[in-house]
């Protein structure tokens, strides 16, 4: 089984998805963000340990998974993929419970996850390479569509608008955007207001 999705988070901790029953006694699979690191958790409800039967691989961003898994420690700073194994007599996971994105219900059950919510955006959910219609949910608790036009910048990219008189800059001026970068220096936004004023926003 292969699950993939795109996300942008505003917090260092959050639950991306959970699939399983609402307790610690049955099979489950979950992906969490813990202290800024994406972690995969899964269980067949039986004792864990090494196995060649059930192998789970988690890949983040544009990553060469095979290189990261085999040589990531040797290369250094190439931890975009990780591999986990589990042993038991079962050869598959029972994931007949609901697939939950961004949180779990507020129930007194002890879910086998650290985080119960997610603050950010998700899109492009695929299961076994088949795109899931995220608007065809059976229940929605407070989410709304916002991530319509994400763009991927490769270091030499640029988006430009000429608003002419449609936008007036006055103090205080609010400009909000979400971004993710691996570089320490970059220009995020540059705005020209009239002939003598230039506003530049960049990470420091």
Residue pairs with C-beta under 8 A, 6 or more apart in sequence:
1 93
1 127
1 128
2 126
2 127
2 128
2 129
3 17
3 31
3 125
3 126
3 127
4 124
4 125
4 126
5 16
5 17
5 122
5 123
5 124
5 125
5 126
6 122
6 123
6 124
6 150
7 16
7 120
7 121
7 122
7 123
8 120
8 121
8 147
8 150
8 178
8 180
9 33
9 118
9 119
9 120
10 119
10 120
10 178
11 33
11 118
11 119
11 120
12 33
12 35
12 36
13 32
13 33
13 34
13 35
13 114
13 115
14 32
14 33
14 102
14 115
14 117
14 118
14 119
14 120
15 30
15 31
15 32
15 33
15 102
15 103
15 104
15 113
15 115
15 116
15 117
15 118
16 31
16 32
16 33
16 38
16 101
16 102
16 118
16 122
17 30
17 31
17 99
17 100
17 101
17 102
18 28
18 29
18 30
18 99
18 100
18 104
18 111
18 113
19 28
19 29
19 30
19 95
19 97
19 98
19 99
19 100
20 26
20 27
20 28
20 29
20 30
20 95
20 97
21 27
21 28
21 97
22 97
22 104
22 105
22 107
22 109
22 111
23 109
23 110
23 111
24 110
24 111
24 112
25 45
26 45
26 94
26 97
27 42
27 43
27 44
27 45
27 90
27 93
27 94
27 95
28 41
28 42
28 43
28 93
28 95
28 97
28 112
29 40
29 41
29 42
29 56
29 93
29 95
30 40
30 41
30 42
30 112
30 113
31 38
31 39
31 40
31 41
31 58
32 38
32 39
32 41
32 113
32 114
32 115
33 39
33 115
33 118
34 114
34 115
38 58
38 60
39 58
40 56
40 58
40 82
40 84
41 112
41 113
42 56
42 84
42 86
42 93
43 86
43 112
44 54
44 86
44 88
44 90
44 93
44 94
46 88
46 89
46 90
47 87
47 88
48 86
48 87
48 88
49 86
49 87
50 85
50 87
51 85
51 86
51 87
51 88
52 85
53 87
53 91
54 85
54 86
54 87
54 88
54 91
54 93
55 83
55 84
55 85
56 83
56 84
56 85
56 86
57 65
57 69
57 81
57 82
57 83
57 84
58 81
58 82
58 84
59 65
59 68
59 80
59 81
60 80
60 81
61 80
63 80
63 81
64 81
65 80
65 81
67 75
67 78
68 78
68 79
68 80
68 81
68 82
69 81
69 82
69 83
71 78
72 78
72 79
72 80
72 81
72 82
98 138
101 118
101 122
101 125
101 134
102 117
102 118
102 122
102 143
103 116
103 117
103 118
103 141
104 111
104 113
104 116
106 116
120 178
121 146
121 147
121 178
122 134
122 147
123 134
123 147
123 150
124 131
125 131
125 132
125 134
126 132
135 145
151 157
151 159
155 183
169 191
169 193
169 197
169 199
173 199
175 189
175 191
175 201
177 188
177 189
179 188
181 203
184 203
185 202
185 203
186 202
186 203
187 200
187 201
187 202
188 201
188 202
188 203
189 199
189 200
189 201
190 198
190 199
190 200
190 201
191 198
191 199
191 200
192 198
192 199
193 199
